[in-house]
């Protein structure tokens, strides 16, 4: 899936790609836990962080920092979850393609619903989130 997004540069809006860098890009998570849930991923299909080239990991972190700043500006969250799930055992939904999750967080948000009720409560559509964030990168 991420490889298709990496290659399909003609449909960034319909694919919810927010920004393209040299080695990595930023997109909305299609199955967000919360509005503004972003993914930063390399163009290359890389399943192992340890063997990923430094220029790729540097850009992954730079785009993560930039994404945090954009989310802070647009949504004003008091906190963030930022992380990677490496491997199926760690919960990676797409284990063969490393990626970082960036989630703005608020006290009392509904993120826990997925854990206890297998239900997602998202008060904003992907289209709305995309339009709010697109011009910020």
Secondary structure as a PSIPRED ss2 file (coil, helix, strand):
# PSIPRED VFORMAT (PSIPRED V4.0)

   1 X C   1.000  0.000  0.000
   2 X H   0.000  1.000  0.000
   3 X H   0.000  1.000  0.000
   4 X H   0.000  1.000  0.000
   5 X H   0.000  1.000  0.000
   6 X H   0.000  1.000  0.000
   7 X H   0.000  1.000  0.000
   8 X C   1.000  0.000  0.000
   9 X H   0.000  1.000  0.000
  10 X H   0.000  1.000  0.000
  11 X H   0.000  1.000  0.000
  12 X H   0.000  1.000  0.000
  13 X H   0.000  1.000  0.000
  14 X H   0.000  1.000  0.000
  15 X H   0.000  1.000  0.000
  16 X C   1.000  0.000  0.000
  17 X E   0.000  0.000  1.000
  18 X E   0.000  0.000  1.000
  19 X E   0.000  0.000  1.000
  20 X E   0.000  0.000  1.000
  21 X C   1.000  0.000  0.000
  22 X C   1.000  0.000  0.000
  23 X C   1.000  0.000  0.000
  24 X E   0.000  0.000  1.000
  25 X E   0.000  0.000  1.000
  26 X E   0.000  0.000  1.000
  27 X E   0.000  0.000  1.000
  28 X E   0.000  0.000  1.000
  29 X C   1.000  0.000  0.000
  30 X C   1.000  0.000  0.000
  31 X C   1.000  0.000  0.000
  32 X C   1.000  0.000  0.000
  33 X C   1.000  0.000  0.000
  34 X C   1.000  0.000  0.000
  35 X C   1.000  0.000  0.000
  36 X C   1.000  0.000  0.000
  37 X C   1.000  0.000  0.000
  38 X E   0.000  0.000  1.000
  39 X E   0.000  0.000  1.000
  40 X E   0.000  0.000  1.000
  41 X E   0.000  0.000  1.000
  42 X E   0.000  0.000  1.000
  43 X C   1.000  0.000  0.000
  44 X C   1.000  0.000  0.000
  45 X C   1.000  0.000  0.000
  46 X C   1.000  0.000  0.000
  47 X C   1.000  0.000  0.000
  48 X C   1.000  0.000  0.000
  49 X C   1.000  0.000  0.000
  50 X C   1.000  0.000  0.000
  51 X C   1.000  0.000  0.000
  52 X C   1.000  0.000  0.000
  53 X C   1.000  0.000  0.000
  54 X H   0.000  1.000  0.000
  55 X H   0.000  1.000  0.000
  56 X H   0.000  1.000  0.000
  57 X H   0.000  1.000  0.000
  58 X H   0.000  1.000  0.000
  59 X H   0.000  1.000  0.000
  60 X H   0.000  1.000  0.000
  61 X H   0.000  1.000  0.000
  62 X H   0.000  1.000  0.000
  63 X H   0.000  1.000  0.000
  64 X H   0.000  1.000  0.000
  65 X H   0.000  1.000  0.000
  66 X H   0.000  1.000  0.000
  67 X H   0.000  1.000  0.000
  68 X H   0.000  1.000  0.000
  69 X H   0.000  1.000  0.000
  70 X H   0.000  1.000  0.000
  71 X H   0.000  1.000  0.000
  72 X H   0.000  1.000  0.000
  73 X H   0.000  1.000  0.000
  74 X H   0.000  1.000  0.000
  75 X H   0.000  1.000  0.000
  76 X C   1.000  0.000  0.000
  77 X C   1.000  0.000  0.000
  78 X C   1.000  0.000  0.000
  79 X E   0.000  0.000  1.000
  80 X E   0.000  0.000  1.000
  81 X E   0.000  0.000  1.000
  82 X E   0.000  0.000  1.000
  83 X E   0.000  0.000  1.000
  84 X C   1.000  0.000  0.000
  85 X C   1.000  0.000  0.000
  86 X C   1.000  0.000  0.000
  87 X C   1.000  0.000  0.000
  88 X H   0.000  1.000  0.000
  89 X H   0.000  1.000  0.000
  90 X H   0.000  1.000  0.000
  91 X C   1.000  0.000  0.000
  92 X C   1.000  0.000  0.000
  93 X C   1.000  0.000  0.000
  94 X C   1.000  0.000  0.000
  95 X C   1.000  0.000  0.000
  96 X C   1.000  0.000  0.000
  97 X C   1.000  0.000  0.000
  98 X C   1.000  0.000  0.000
  99 X E   0.000  0.000  1.000
 100 X E   0.000  0.000  1.000
 101 X E   0.000  0.000  1.000
 102 X E   0.000  0.000  1.000
 103 X E   0.000  0.000  1.000
 104 X E   0.000  0.000  1.000
 105 X E   0.000  0.000  1.000
 106 X C   1.000  0.000  0.000
 107 X C   1.000  0.000  0.000
 108 X C   1.000  0.000  0.000
 109 X C   1.000  0.000  0.000
 110 X C   1.000  0.000  0.000
 111 X C   1.000  0.000  0.000
 112 X C   1.000  0.000  0.000
 113 X H   0.000  1.000  0.000
 114 X H   0.000  1.000  0.000
 115 X H   0.000  1.000  0.000
 116 X H   0.000  1.000  0.000
 117 X H   0.000  1.000  0.000
 118 X C   1.000  0.000  0.000
 119 X C   1.000  0.000  0.000
 120 X C   1.000  0.000  0.000
 121 X C   1.000  0.000  0.000
 122 X C   1.000  0.000  0.000
 123 X C   1.000  0.000  0.000
 124 X C   1.000  0.000  0.000
 125 X C   1.000  0.000  0.000
 126 X H   0.000  1.000  0.000
 127 X H   0.000  1.000  0.000
 128 X H   0.000  1.000  0.000
 129 X H   0.000  1.000  0.000
 130 X H   0.000  1.000  0.000
 131 X H   0.000  1.000  0.000
 132 X H   0.000  1.000  0.000
 133 X H   0.000  1.000  0.000
 134 X H   0.000  1.000  0.000
 135 X H   0.000  1.000  0.000
 136 X H   0.000  1.000  0.000
 137 X C   1.000  0.000  0.000
